Amino acid sequence: MQKNTTPIPAAKAQKLADLVEYAEGSIVSRAISQSKAGSLTLFAFDAGQALSEHTAPFDALVQVLDGEVELTIGGKKVKAKTGDAVLMPAEVPHAVDAKKRFKMLLSMIRG
């Protein structure tokens, strides 16, 4: 996975999907905010890329910015496309499967 930790400029309108680029055969991430309170991270998944099943200690919200994704949350398949948001509850196993290229904003709030 390729990572970028450059924050976005303050007080400037941004198109979130334009702030992370696709890379062939890869998953690219860009942290746009990280603190004790939580994190906001952009991801770009090339088709065929996946994150295996795992859990997180906090709720996480996936907002699909471009493309389509298949999430598995607690054993249930959830398809989401551009404009959709999906909550992944804390401590529930989840996985990400990019059947097609897609970009997302992952928001995790600690607490």
C-alpha positions as CSV (number, residue, x, y, z in Angstrom):
1,M,0.0,0.0,0.0
2,Q,1.3,3.4,-0.9
3,K,0.8,6.1,1.8
4,N,0.8,9.9,1.6
5,T,0.5,12.0,4.8
6,T,0.3,15.5,3.3
7,P,-2.6,17.4,4.8
8,I,-5.0,19.2,2.6
9,P,-4.9,23.0,2.5
10,A,-7.1,24.9,5.0
11,A,-9.8,27.3,3.9
12,K,-9.9,26.0,0.3
13,A,-12.6,24.0,-1.4
14,Q,-11.4,20.5,-2.4
15,K,-12.8,17.6,-4.4
16,L,-11.9,14.7,-2.2
17,A,-11.8,12.2,-5.0
18,D,-9.1,14.3,-6.8
19,L,-6.8,14.2,-3.7
20,V,-5.8,10.6,-4.1
21,E,-4.8,8.9,-7.4
22,Y,-5.2,5.4,-8.6
23,A,-2.1,3.3,-9.0
24,E,-2.1,0.1,-11.1
25,G,-2.3,-3.0,-9.0
26,S,-2.2,-1.0,-5.7
27,I,-4.1,0.6,-2.9
28,V,-3.1,4.2,-2.3
29,S,-3.9,6.0,1.0
30,R,-3.7,9.7,2.0
31,A,-4.2,10.7,5.6
32,I,-5.9,14.1,5.6
33,S,-6.5,14.4,9.4
34,Q,-5.2,12.4,12.3
35,S,-5.6,13.2,16.0
36,K,-6.5,11.5,19.3
37,A,-10.2,12.2,18.4
38,G,-10.1,10.2,15.1
39,S,-8.8,10.1,11.6
40,L,-9.9,10.9,8.0
41,T,-8.1,8.9,5.3
42,L,-8.6,8.8,1.6
43,F,-8.1,5.6,-0.3
44,A,-7.9,4.6,-4.0
45,F,-8.2,0.9,-4.8
46,D,-7.3,-0.5,-8.2
47,A,-9.7,-3.2,-9.4
48,G,-8.9,-6.5,-7.8
49,Q,-7.3,-5.1,-4.7
50,A,-8.7,-6.0,-1.3
51,L,-8.3,-5.7,2.5
52,S,-8.8,-9.0,4.2
53,E,-11.2,-9.4,7.1
54,H,-10.2,-7.4,10.2
55,T,-11.8,-5.5,13.0
56,A,-11.4,-1.9,14.3
57,P,-12.0,-0.8,17.9
58,F,-14.2,2.2,16.8
59,D,-17.0,2.8,14.3
60,A,-15.8,3.6,10.8
61,L,-17.8,5.4,8.1
62,V,-17.0,4.6,4.4
63,Q,-18.0,7.3,1.9
64,V,-17.6,6.1,-1.7
65,L,-16.2,9.0,-3.7
66,D,-15.8,7.2,-7.1
67,G,-16.6,3.7,-8.4
68,E,-18.0,0.7,-6.6
69,V,-17.0,-1.5,-3.8
70,E,-18.1,-4.7,-2.1
71,L,-17.8,-4.6,1.7
72,T,-18.3,-7.6,3.9
73,I,-19.5,-6.6,7.4
74,G,-20.2,-9.2,10.0
75,G,-20.5,-11.8,7.1
76,K,-23.0,-9.7,5.2
77,K,-22.1,-8.5,1.7
78,V,-22.8,-4.8,1.1
79,K,-22.4,-3.2,-2.4
80,A,-21.8,0.6,-2.4
81,K,-21.2,3.0,-5.3
82,T,-20.4,6.7,-5.7
83,G,-22.3,8.8,-3.3
84,D,-23.1,5.9,-0.9
85,A,-22.0,5.8,2.8
86,V,-21.8,2.6,4.9
87,L,-21.2,2.4,8.6
88,M,-18.9,-0.4,9.8
89,P,-19.5,-0.9,13.5
90,A,-16.7,-1.2,16.1
91,E,-15.4,-4.8,16.7
92,V,-17.4,-6.3,13.8
93,P,-15.2,-8.1,11.3
94,H,-15.2,-6.4,7.9
95,A,-13.4,-6.7,4.6
96,V,-13.0,-4.6,1.5
97,D,-13.1,-6.0,-2.1
98,A,-12.6,-3.7,-5.1
99,K,-14.4,-5.5,-7.9
100,K,-13.9,-2.3,-9.8
101,R,-11.6,0.7,-9.1
102,F,-13.0,2.9,-6.3
103,K,-12.1,5.7,-4.0
104,M,-13.4,6.3,-0.5
105,L,-13.1,8.5,2.5
106,L,-12.7,6.5,5.7
107,S,-13.8,8.4,8.8
108,M,-13.0,6.9,12.2
109,I,-14.0,8.6,15.4
110,R,-12.4,7.4,18.6
111,G,-14.6,7.5,21.6
